[in-house]
Amino acid sequence: DAARYRGRVWATRRRPWVDRLASAWLIRRFIDPLARFVWLESPADCPKRAIGFDFDGATFTHSGAMVTFETLLASFDLQTPALLRLGVLVHALDLGGVIPPEAAGVERVLAGMQEAIADDDRLVLAAAGVFEGLLVAFEKDRAP
């Protein structure tokens, strides 16, 4: 039941990179708009009541060939063409594979943000604009 994932604390490793940044955006945008994030030094520090993501033993993490972002898409039935295309991009930047044309630019922007923004909460907010922009662009690509 998706309702039990709303208004919760979500925990992941500190200094998020592409999969954790995209997953945090997805969580706030589609799963838990009131989500609060805890940034862990070590997965062992995960609070008992927090929902862990993108670390070994987390509630949501890599599963089979899927990165955490793709696991969240599947778990919450978020299967629009634009979100799936975003999943391909996140997968490519996290693990490799089919490299979409946007990959190099997105990677460069996120790397610059990570270097410029020391606070993980602020980094997630800044990166959210990148993922929101990509979602809108991918939706427009499919529009008649």
N, CA, C and O of each residue as an XYZ file, in Angstrom:
576
protein
N       0.847     -1.189      0.000
C       0.000      0.000      0.000
C       0.888      1.246      0.000
O       1.654      1.466      0.938
N       0.786      2.044     -1.032
C       1.638      3.226     -1.187
C       1.440      4.236     -0.060
O       2.358      4.993      0.253
N       0.253      4.259      0.555
C      -0.025      5.235      1.616
C       0.924      5.084      2.804
O       1.219      6.066      3.485
N       1.396      3.886      3.055
C       2.285      3.699      4.211
C       3.682      4.265      3.976
O       4.517      4.259      4.880
N       3.935      4.747      2.778
C       5.226      5.354      2.470
C       5.152      6.880      2.432
O       6.112      7.531      2.019
N       4.036      7.456      2.853
C       3.870      8.913      2.829
C       4.151      9.516      4.201
O       3.847      8.918      5.234
N       4.736     10.709      4.190
C       5.028     11.408      5.433
C       6.120     10.740      6.246
O       6.091     10.775      7.476
N       7.076     10.137      5.574
C       8.089      9.323      6.248
C       9.478      9.959      6.156
O       9.712     10.918      5.421
N      10.364      9.385      6.925
C      11.784      9.711      6.832
C      12.421      8.650      5.940
O      12.217      7.453      6.140
N      13.185      9.097      4.966
C      13.883      8.229      4.027
C      15.379      8.393      4.269
O      15.858      9.510      4.465
N      16.110      7.303      4.257
C      17.537      7.348      4.582
C      18.375      6.737      3.467
O      18.016      5.714      2.883
N      19.491      7.384      3.189
C      20.449      6.871      2.220
C      21.837      7.400      2.567
O      21.995      8.224      3.468
N      22.822      6.922      1.848
C      24.189      7.362      2.109
C      24.369      8.836      1.748
O      23.750      9.341      0.811
N      25.212      9.501      2.495
C      25.469     10.925      2.272
C      26.184     11.141      0.937
O      26.661     10.190      0.319
N      26.253     12.406      0.498
C      26.845     12.810     -0.774
C      26.247     12.015     -1.933
O      26.946     11.269     -2.619
N      24.940     12.189     -2.136
C      24.258     11.413     -3.180
C      24.792     11.718     -4.576
O      25.157     12.846     -4.904
N      24.821     10.649     -5.384
C      25.164     10.771     -6.793
C      23.924     10.422     -7.595
O      22.834     10.402     -7.021
N      24.022     10.154     -8.846
C      22.895     10.157     -9.780
C      21.723      9.278     -9.335
O      20.583      9.742     -9.363
N      21.957      8.044     -8.932
C      20.841      7.160     -8.579
C      20.127      7.671     -7.329
O      18.897      7.674     -7.273
N      20.893      8.100     -6.332
C      20.278      8.619     -5.108
C      19.633      9.976     -5.345
O      18.575     10.258     -4.783
N      20.248     10.823     -6.163
C      19.642     12.119     -6.477
C      18.325     11.937     -7.225
O      17.319     12.557     -6.880
N      18.336     11.092     -8.241
C      17.116     10.843     -9.018
C      16.057     10.163     -8.163
O      14.872     10.481     -8.275
N      16.470      9.235     -7.316
C      15.516      8.535     -6.446
C      14.892      9.497     -5.447
O      13.690      9.425     -5.191
N      15.693     10.400     -4.876
C      15.151     11.390     -3.931
C      14.128     12.279     -4.634
O      13.071     12.568     -4.073
N      14.435     12.716     -5.863
C      13.474     13.508     -6.635
C      12.192     12.709     -6.871
O      11.092     13.221     -6.663
N      12.333     11.460     -7.302
C      11.170     10.613     -7.584
C      10.316     10.419     -6.332
O       9.088     10.492     -6.394
N      10.967     10.173     -5.203
C      10.252      9.980     -3.940
C       9.421     11.216     -3.623
O       8.227     11.101     -3.348
N      10.032     12.395     -3.656
C       9.300     13.626     -3.327
C       8.248     13.966     -4.384
O       7.189     14.495     -4.046
N       8.515     13.681     -5.618
C       7.620     14.092     -6.714
C       6.409     13.178     -6.859
O       5.314     13.654     -7.159
N       6.586     11.867     -6.650
C       5.521     10.916     -6.956
C       5.117     10.006     -5.801
O       4.022      9.444     -5.838
N       5.941      9.838     -4.793
C       5.670      8.835     -3.759
C       5.333      9.473     -2.424
O       4.323      9.127     -1.811
N       6.162     10.401     -1.965
C       6.010     11.007     -0.640
C       6.398     12.482     -0.709
O       7.549     12.832     -0.448
N       5.435     13.357     -1.062
C       5.747     14.784     -1.203
C       6.295     15.427      0.072
O       6.966     16.457      0.008
N       6.017     14.829      1.219
C       6.497     15.372      2.492
C       7.740     14.651      3.001
O       8.121     14.812      4.161
N       8.365     13.871      2.154
C       9.541     13.081      2.560
C      10.620     13.971      3.165
O      10.904     15.066      2.680
N      11.207     13.460      4.241
C      12.402     14.070      4.824
C      13.532     13.070      4.625
O      13.320     11.860      4.706
N      14.721     13.572      4.367
C      15.852     12.690      4.101
C      16.877     12.755      5.223
O      17.158     13.820      5.775
N      17.425     11.595      5.546
C      18.527     11.462      6.490
C      19.711     10.949      5.688
O      19.591      9.991      4.924
N      20.862     11.599      5.871
C      22.068     11.264      5.113
C      23.011     10.496      6.023
O      23.467     11.015      7.041
N      23.295      9.272      5.654
C      24.028      8.342      6.516
C      25.525      8.326      6.214
O      25.937      8.337      5.054
N      26.325      8.301      7.269
C      27.758      8.042      7.114
C      27.958      6.581      6.718
O      28.826      6.248      5.912
N      27.122      5.715      7.311
C      27.199      4.275      7.071
C      25.780      3.714      7.081
O      24.954      4.174      7.869
N      25.473      2.736      6.230
C      24.140      2.118      6.267
C      23.767      1.583      7.647
O      22.584      1.501      7.979
N      24.760      1.221      8.450
C      24.492      0.726      9.806
C      23.855      1.802     10.681
O      23.254      1.486     11.708
N      23.980      3.072     10.285
C      23.415      4.190     11.049
C      21.950      4.451     10.721
O      21.364      5.386     11.266
N      21.344      3.654      9.850
C      19.964      3.897      9.413
C      18.997      3.781     10.591
O      18.950      2.740     11.246
N      18.218      4.845     10.872
C      17.228      4.767     11.948
C      16.218      3.654     11.669
O      15.857      3.401     10.520
N      15.773      3.001     12.725
C      14.862      1.848     12.584
C      13.604      2.166     11.783
O      13.182      1.355     10.959
N      13.001      3.321     12.006
C      11.723      3.639     11.361
C      11.882      4.317      9.992
O      10.892      4.585      9.311
N      13.108      4.586      9.604
C      13.344      5.223      8.305
C      13.233      4.191      7.184
O      13.472      3.001      7.389
N      12.871      4.666      6.011
C      12.827      3.820      4.819
C      14.161      4.001      4.098
O      14.450      5.074      3.569
N      14.952      2.964      4.084
C      16.258      3.041      3.453
C      16.165      2.888      1.946
O      15.322      2.152      1.433
N      17.053      3.599      1.236
C      17.139      3.407     -0.210
C      18.579      3.541     -0.692
O      19.355      4.361     -0.201
N      18.898      2.712     -1.658
C      20.183      2.675     -2.355
C      21.369      2.338     -1.453
O      22.404      3.004     -1.495
N      21.204      1.297     -0.639
C      22.341      0.679      0.054
C      21.966     -0.761      0.354
O      20.783     -1.102      0.400
N      22.966     -1.607      0.558
C      22.713     -3.026      0.838
C      21.814     -3.163      2.054
O      22.090     -2.588      3.106
N      20.737     -3.928      1.909
C      19.800     -4.147      2.996
C      18.697     -3.110      3.083
O      17.824     -3.218      3.944
N      18.713     -2.105      2.213
C      17.679     -1.066      2.223
C      16.360     -1.624      1.701
O      16.337     -2.626      0.987
N      15.264     -0.965      2.066
C      13.936     -1.347      1.577
C      13.896     -1.275      0.053
O      13.353     -2.167     -0.600
N      14.465     -0.222     -0.507
C      14.511     -0.033     -1.960
C      15.972      0.160     -2.367
O      16.638      1.091     -1.916
N      16.454     -0.732     -3.223
C      17.840     -0.645     -3.678
C      17.955     -1.347     -5.027
O      16.942     -1.710     -5.625
N      19.156     -1.536     -5.501
C      19.349     -2.270     -6.753
C      18.691     -3.643     -6.619
O      18.778     -4.289     -5.575
N      18.042     -4.072     -7.683
C      17.360     -5.366     -7.681
C      17.573     -6.005     -9.048
O      17.114     -5.479    -10.062
N      18.261     -7.125     -9.072
C      18.600     -7.729    -10.357
C      19.440     -6.745    -11.147
O      20.462     -6.268    -10.654
N      19.025     -6.437    -12.360
C      19.762     -5.492    -13.202
C      19.320     -4.047    -12.990
O      19.892     -3.132    -13.583
N      18.304     -3.831    -12.146
C      17.750     -2.485    -11.967
C      18.519     -1.681    -10.920
O      18.937     -2.218     -9.894
N      18.700     -0.380    -11.196
C      19.217      0.533    -10.182
C      18.045      0.928     -9.272
O      16.894      0.601     -9.563
N      18.337      1.618     -8.193
C      17.303      1.965     -7.214
C      16.167      2.765     -7.842
O      15.000      2.511     -7.544
N      16.487      3.719     -8.700
C      15.457      4.518     -9.368
C      14.477      3.610    -10.112
O      13.264      3.796    -10.023
N      15.003      2.632    -10.842
C      14.148      1.698    -11.582
C      13.353      0.806    -10.631
O      12.202      0.472    -10.913
N      13.954      0.420     -9.513
C      13.247     -0.379     -8.506
C      12.060      0.404     -7.955
O      10.976     -0.154     -7.784
N      12.255      1.690     -7.678
C      11.151      2.534     -7.197
C      10.063      2.667     -8.265
O       8.876      2.591     -7.950
N      10.459      2.865     -9.522
C       9.465      2.941    -10.606
C       8.602      1.684    -10.626
O       7.377      1.770    -10.706
N       9.233      0.526    -10.553
C       8.505     -0.746    -10.598
C       7.669     -0.944     -9.339
O       6.521     -1.380     -9.425
N       8.224     -0.634     -8.181
C       7.536     -0.874     -6.906
C       6.279     -0.030     -6.753
O       5.307     -0.471     -6.139
N       6.288      1.185     -7.308
C       5.151      2.089     -7.163
C       4.371      2.241     -8.465
O       3.572      3.167     -8.605
N       4.598      1.336     -9.418
C       3.887      1.304    -10.693
C       3.931      2.659    -11.405
O       2.924      3.129    -11.934
N       5.092      3.261    -11.408
C       5.313      4.532    -12.100
C       5.940      4.197    -13.449
O       7.160      4.247    -13.608
N       5.104      3.860    -14.405
C       5.579      3.256    -15.651
C       5.266      4.091    -16.889
O       5.030      3.535    -17.962
N       5.260      5.423    -16.756
C       5.022      6.238    -17.944
C       6.248      6.174    -18.860
O       7.362      5.940    -18.390
N       6.048      6.378    -20.156
C       7.202      6.351    -21.065
C       8.301      7.348    -20.669
O       9.486      7.029    -20.769
N       7.920      8.543    -20.224
C       8.921      9.549    -19.853
C       9.715      9.114    -18.623
O      10.934      9.281    -18.587
N       9.042      8.561    -17.616
C       9.752      8.088    -16.422
C      10.639      6.891    -16.746
O      11.744      6.780    -16.215
N      10.171      6.002    -17.605
C      10.993      4.856    -17.999
C      12.237      5.316    -18.761
O      13.319      4.755    -18.586
N      12.081      6.328    -19.598
C      13.226      6.884    -20.327
C      14.219      7.520    -19.350
O      15.432      7.400    -19.521
N      13.696      8.190    -18.336
C      14.559      8.748    -17.294
C      15.289      7.625    -16.559
O      16.452      7.769    -16.184
N      14.594      6.508    -16.358
C      15.220      5.340    -15.741
C      16.393      4.815    -16.551
O      17.414      4.429    -15.981
N      16.263      4.794    -17.865
C      17.363      4.361    -18.741
C      18.567      5.295    -18.568
O      19.710      4.842    -18.515
N      18.299      6.584    -18.481
C      19.368      7.568    -18.299
C      20.071      7.375    -16.951
O      21.301      7.344    -16.890
N      19.295      7.244    -15.877
C      19.874      7.053    -14.542
C      20.688      5.761    -14.508
O      21.794      5.727    -13.970
N      20.131      4.704    -15.085
C      20.832      3.416    -15.134
C      22.187      3.568    -15.838
O      23.214      3.099    -15.345
N      22.168      4.227    -16.990
C      23.395      4.397    -17.772
C      24.451      5.170    -16.988
O      25.629      4.813    -17.015
N      24.037      6.224    -16.293
C      24.999      7.028    -15.540
C      25.489      6.312    -14.287
O      26.599      6.568    -13.821
N      24.668      5.417    -13.737
C      25.052      4.704    -12.515
C      25.870      3.448    -12.816
O      26.876      3.180    -12.159
N      25.429      2.681    -13.817
C      26.046      1.373    -14.069
C      26.586      1.178    -15.479
O      27.287      0.200    -15.743
N      26.270      2.094    -16.385
C      26.653      1.901    -17.779
C      25.507      1.276    -18.552
O      24.380      1.222    -18.060
N      25.783      0.809    -19.741
C      24.743      0.233    -20.590
C      24.483      1.150    -21.767
O      25.382      1.853    -22.227
N      23.247      1.143    -22.256
C      22.862      2.002    -23.373
C      22.988      3.456    -22.909
O      22.369      3.853    -21.922
N      23.783      4.236    -23.619
C      24.048      5.617    -23.213
C      23.155      6.569    -24.015
O      23.388      6.769    -25.207
N      22.138      7.155    -23.380
C      21.268      8.101    -24.081
C      22.031      9.378    -24.460
O      23.048      9.696    -23.843
N      21.550     10.103    -25.461
C      22.256     11.303    -25.912
C      22.408     12.368    -24.819
O      23.356     13.152    -24.859
N      21.506     12.407    -23.861
C      21.548     13.421    -22.797
C      22.579     13.106    -21.715
O      22.899     13.974    -20.902
N      23.095     11.896    -21.692
C      23.876     11.409    -20.551
C      25.073     12.292    -20.205
O      25.252     12.653    -19.041
N      25.886     12.643    -21.182
C      27.107     13.405    -20.889
C      26.778     14.763    -20.279
O      27.422     15.184    -19.317
N      25.790     15.444    -20.826
C      25.414     16.760    -20.301
C      24.844     16.678    -18.898
O      25.190     17.485    -18.035
N      23.973     15.707    -18.669
C      23.373     15.538    -17.345
C      24.453     15.189    -16.328
O      24.468     15.728    -15.221
N      25.349     14.292    -16.702
C      26.424     13.906    -15.786
C      27.288     15.117    -15.422
O      27.671     15.287    -14.264
N      27.586     15.941    -16.400
C      28.427     17.126    -16.172
C      27.734     18.117    -15.242
O      28.362     18.653    -14.329
N      26.451     18.363    -15.466
C      25.692     19.291    -14.619
C      25.617     18.770    -13.189
O      25.864     19.519    -12.243
N      25.278     17.488    -13.022
C      25.175     16.917    -11.671
C      26.528     16.916    -10.963
O      26.596     17.173     -9.761
N      27.605     16.631    -11.695
C      28.939     16.648    -11.091
C      29.292     18.056    -10.615
O      29.861     18.226     -9.537
N      28.955     19.053    -11.414
C      29.197     20.437    -11.010
C      28.394     20.815     -9.780
O      28.907     21.473     -8.875
N      27.135     20.399     -9.746
C      26.292     20.671     -8.577
C      26.861     20.003     -7.332
O      26.915     20.609     -6.262
N      27.283     18.754     -7.479
C      27.809     18.030     -6.322
C      29.072     18.712     -5.793
O      29.298     18.761     -4.584
N      29.875     19.229     -6.689
C      31.102     19.936     -6.292
C      30.773     21.277     -5.629
O      31.426     21.669     -4.662
N      29.769     21.975     -6.146
C      29.457     23.329     -5.680
C      28.591     23.369     -4.423
O      28.630     24.351     -3.682
N      27.815     22.320     -4.174
C      26.827     22.342     -3.084
C      27.208     21.295     -2.044
O      27.109     20.094     -2.295
N      27.640     21.756     -0.886
C      28.116     20.845      0.165
C      26.978     20.217      0.965
O      27.128     19.112      1.485
N      25.849     20.902      1.069
C      24.714     20.423      1.861
C      23.863     19.460      1.024
O      23.373     19.834     -0.042
N      23.689     18.231      1.500
C      22.976     17.209      0.718
C      21.516     17.569      0.471
O      20.994     17.273     -0.604
N      20.841     18.197      1.430
C      19.448     18.607      1.210
C      19.363     19.649      0.098
O      18.475     19.579     -0.751
N      20.274     20.606      0.101
C      20.299     21.620     -0.957
C      20.663     21.001     -2.303
O      20.135     21.404     -3.340
N      21.556     20.030     -2.285
C      21.939     19.343     -3.518
C      20.740     18.624     -4.131
O      20.525     18.692     -5.341
N      19.963     17.938     -3.302
C      18.764     17.240     -3.795
C      17.778     18.237     -4.402
O      17.199     17.972     -5.456
N      17.586     19.377     -3.747
C      16.669     20.393     -4.286
C      17.168     20.929     -5.627
O      16.378     21.099     -6.556
N      18.453     21.194     -5.734
C      19.004     21.700     -6.994
C      18.889     20.654     -8.103
O      18.483     20.970     -9.220
N      19.245     19.422     -7.793
C      19.186     18.347     -8.795
C      17.755     18.059     -9.221
O      17.520     17.609    -10.343
N      16.798     18.315     -8.337
C      15.387     18.089     -8.682
C      15.001     18.888     -9.922
O      14.214     18.416    -10.743
N      15.546     20.087    -10.063
C      15.261     20.889    -11.247
C      15.739     20.223    -12.524
O      15.086     20.328    -13.563
N      16.866     19.544    -12.457
C      17.397     18.823    -13.619
C      16.453     17.686    -13.994
O      16.094     17.530    -15.161
N      16.049     16.890    -12.998
C      15.187     15.738    -13.289
C      13.790     16.177    -13.715
O      13.176     15.543    -14.574
N      13.287     17.248    -13.126
C      11.977     17.768    -13.532
C      12.035     18.256    -14.976
O      11.125     17.992    -15.762
N      13.095     18.960    -15.320
C      13.263     19.433    -16.691
C      13.362     18.293    -17.689
O      12.768     18.351    -18.765
N      14.108     17.261    -17.334
C      14.206     16.090    -18.211
C      12.853     15.416    -18.378
O      12.491     15.018    -19.485
N      12.104     15.285    -17.290
C      10.783     14.657    -17.372
C       9.885     15.423    -18.339
O       9.240     14.820    -19.197
N       9.840     16.736    -18.205
C       9.005     17.555    -19.091
C       9.468     17.410    -20.541
O       8.642     17.266    -21.442
N      10.772     17.447    -20.771
C      11.297     17.296    -22.136
C      10.939     15.934    -22.713
O      10.551     15.834    -23.877
N      11.068     14.882    -21.903
C      10.753     13.532    -22.377
C       9.257     13.384    -22.642
O       8.862     12.683    -23.574
N       8.428     14.030    -21.839
C       6.978     13.994    -22.088
C       6.648     14.720    -23.388
O       5.807     14.252    -24.156
N       7.293     15.848    -23.643
C       7.047     16.606    -24.880
C       7.490     15.823    -26.113
O       6.858     15.908    -27.166
N       8.570     15.063    -25.982
C       9.048     14.251    -27.103
C       7.980     13.274    -27.574
O       7.939     12.907    -28.748
N       7.123     12.858    -26.661
C       6.094     11.866    -26.988
C       4.766     12.513    -27.363
O       3.851     11.832    -27.825
N       4.656     13.821    -27.166
C       3.385     14.499    -27.453
C       3.122     14.494    -28.958
O       4.055     14.556    -29.759
N       1.826     14.419    -29.340
C       1.495     14.393    -30.774
C       1.812     15.699    -31.478
O       1.588     15.822    -32.682
